[in-house]
Amino acid sequence: MANIDSVTLEVTDPSTARSFYDAAFDLGDRLQLRETDAPTSGFRGFHLSLISSQPANVKALFDAAVAAGASVLKPVTKSMWGHGGVVQVPDGTIWKMATSAKKDSGPASREIDEIVLLIGASDVSASKKFYVERGMTVGKSFGSYVDFNMGSSPIGFGLYKRAALAKDAGVPPEGSGSHRLAVNSDLGEFTDPDGFAWEPVRVSH
């Protein structure tokens, strides 16, 4: 089964970005940073979700991100499926905090159960086929959404139609330039149909 070890965000100032992430989320080795000056504008075609076990944790993560300098795209709200909110952090990456739980079961903490990378695909069925051919296993698939079965991988992965993902994030779908993202996995090195780069896992020093 495919395993995503970490994601690499390309940022203009790695030390400032690391300070933000340590203060807001504390994701450890699951988040790598490297410097870039590659031009990018608008929606970068992906967002990362932090899945927690209860609404209080979602609120704690959301508030920590805003306190560290993130801007609010969607405040934390209750919906049919649970609770969630979206922020854009200073390096430009969009993060969603969510839980399927309706009620709290304990004291608030910033504990994260799962990190999920959702990529906005221009053609979901073509991208699904592309990833299946590279060894991915589909868990759930309906219409414009695909959730891959990642087993014990530290990071989950799915596809969503680009316009729908932008709407979910609370931003316009237009964007150009670099995605400023690399996915570090055991699937080898390739670029997907929407230009997202996958790289072998590198041992960080």
Disulfide bonds with the S-S distance in Angstrom:
none
